[in-house]
Amino acid sequence: MKPAVLILCTGNSCRSHLAEAVLRAAAGDLVDVHSAGSRPAGYVHPLAVRVLAEIGLDASGHRSKHLDEFLQRPIHTVITVCGRADQVCPVFPGQVRRHHWGFDDPADARGTEEEVLVVFRRVRDEIRRVFGAYAAGLRDARGDGASAAGV
């Protein structure tokens, strides 16, 4: 059984879904990746789905979930991607590691659709670098020389 990684943010509509899709693509054979929120928005932001599709990742089947769905599951690693989720993050059964890597919330971006897309792409690319490096570290720890940083 693969260790479970849970990525948390407050609304579970943008950042956590970007990170979930990126990490699943980069290290999905090493970990079981999920995302949730402390106060889920109830939807996945369409621009998050769009900017993931631009890099070949399909998040169309993602849904916004509350972190309570995971309280009875063995979660190995919890990664928070926003400050508010970091502050309210509970301890999960079996949790071994916890990381906080904060990113701007692209849902807060204002302007034309193109200006907002620029922000979504920037945050996506920042998440890609951080979670790609994390996946590469997982592969290195396993002794698998293949790098996942390019995802």
C-alpha positions in Angstrom: 0.0 0.0 0.0 1.4 3.4 -1.0 1.7 6.1 1.7 -1.1 8.7 1.5 -0.3 12.4 1.0 -3.0 14.9 1.8 -2.7 18.4 0.4 -4.7 21.0 2.3 -5.8 24.5 1.7 -8.8 26.4 3.0 -11.2 26.3 0.1 -9.9 23.2 -1.8 -10.8 24.9 -5.0 -7.4 26.0 -6.5 -4.0 25.5 -4.9 -4.6 22.1 -3.4 -6.0 20.8 -6.7 -3.1 22.2 -8.6 -0.7 20.5 -6.2 -2.7 17.3 -6.2 -2.6 16.9 -9.9 1.0 17.9 -10.2 2.1 15.5 -7.4 0.0 12.7 -8.7 1.6 13.0 -12.1 5.1 13.4 -10.7 5.1 10.7 -8.1 1.7 8.9 -8.3 3.4 5.5 -8.4 5.1 6.3 -5.0 2.3 7.9 -3.1 -1.5 8.0 -3.0 -2.3 11.7 -3.4 -5.5 13.5 -2.2 -6.6 17.1 -1.5 -9.1 18.7 0.9 -10.0 21.9 2.6 -10.8 23.2 6.1 -13.7 25.2 4.6 -14.3 23.7 1.1 -15.7 26.0 -1.6 -17.8 23.2 -3.0 -16.3 23.4 -6.5 -13.0 23.2 -8.3 -12.1 26.6 -9.9 -12.5 26.2 -13.7 -9.3 28.2 -14.3 -7.4 25.7 -12.1 -8.7 22.9 -14.3 -7.8 25.0 -17.4 -4.2 25.8 -16.5 -3.6 22.1 -15.5 -5.0 21.0 -18.9 -2.4 23.4 -20.5 0.3 21.2 -19.1 -1.4 17.9 -19.9 -3.0 17.2 -16.5 -6.7 16.4 -16.2 -8.4 17.7 -13.1 -11.9 17.6 -14.6 -12.9 14.8 -12.2 -11.6 16.5 -9.1 -14.1 17.6 -6.4 -13.9 19.9 -3.4 -13.7 17.9 -0.2 -13.6 18.6 3.5 -10.6 17.4 5.5 -13.0 15.5 7.8 -13.3 12.9 5.0 -9.7 11.9 5.7 -9.7 11.9 9.6 -10.2 8.2 9.8 -7.7 7.3 7.0 -4.0 6.7 7.6 -2.3 9.8 6.2 1.5 9.6 6.0 2.2 13.2 5.0 0.1 16.4 5.2 1.1 19.3 3.1 -0.6 22.7 3.6 -0.4 25.2 0.8 -2.1 28.2 2.5 -1.5 29.8 5.9 -5.1 29.4 7.2 -5.1 25.6 6.5 -1.7 25.3 8.2 -3.2 27.0 11.4 -6.2 24.7 11.6 -4.6 21.5 10.4 -5.5 18.6 12.7 -3.2 15.6 13.3 -4.3 12.6 11.2 -4.0 9.0 12.2 -0.7 7.6 11.1 0.7 11.0 10.2 4.5 10.9 10.0 5.3 14.1 8.3 3.9 17.6 7.9 5.1 20.3 5.5 3.8 23.8 4.9 4.5 25.4 1.5 2.4 28.5 1.1 1.4 29.9 -2.3 -0.7 32.9 -3.3 -4.4 32.2 -3.9 -5.0 32.7 -7.6 -8.7 32.9 -6.9 -8.0 36.3 -5.4 -6.7 37.6 -8.7 -8.6 40.5 -10.3 -8.6 41.9 -13.8 -9.4 40.7 -17.2 -9.6 36.9 -17.8 -6.1 37.0 -19.3 -4.7 38.9 -16.3 -6.2 36.4 -14.0 -4.9 33.5 -16.1 -1.4 34.9 -15.7 -1.7 34.6 -11.9 -3.2 31.1 -12.2 -0.3 30.1 -14.5 2.3 31.6 -12.2 1.0 29.8 -9.1 0.7 26.6 -11.1 4.3 26.9 -12.2 5.5 27.6 -8.6 3.6 24.6 -7.4 5.1 22.5 -10.2 8.6 23.5 -9.2 8.0 22.7 -5.5 6.0 19.5 -5.9 8.2 18.3 -8.7 11.3 18.7 -6.4 9.4 16.9 -3.7 8.5 14.0 -6.0 12.2 13.9 -7.1 13.2 13.7 -3.5 10.8 10.8 -2.9 12.3 9.0 -5.9 15.8 9.6 -4.6 14.8 8.3 -1.2 13.5 5.2 -2.8 16.7 4.7 -4.7 15.0 5.3 -8.0 17.2 7.5 -10.1 14.4 8.7 -12.3 13.6 12.4 -11.9 10.0 13.6 -11.7 11.0 17.3 -11.5 9.9 17.9 -15.1 6.2 17.5 -14.4 
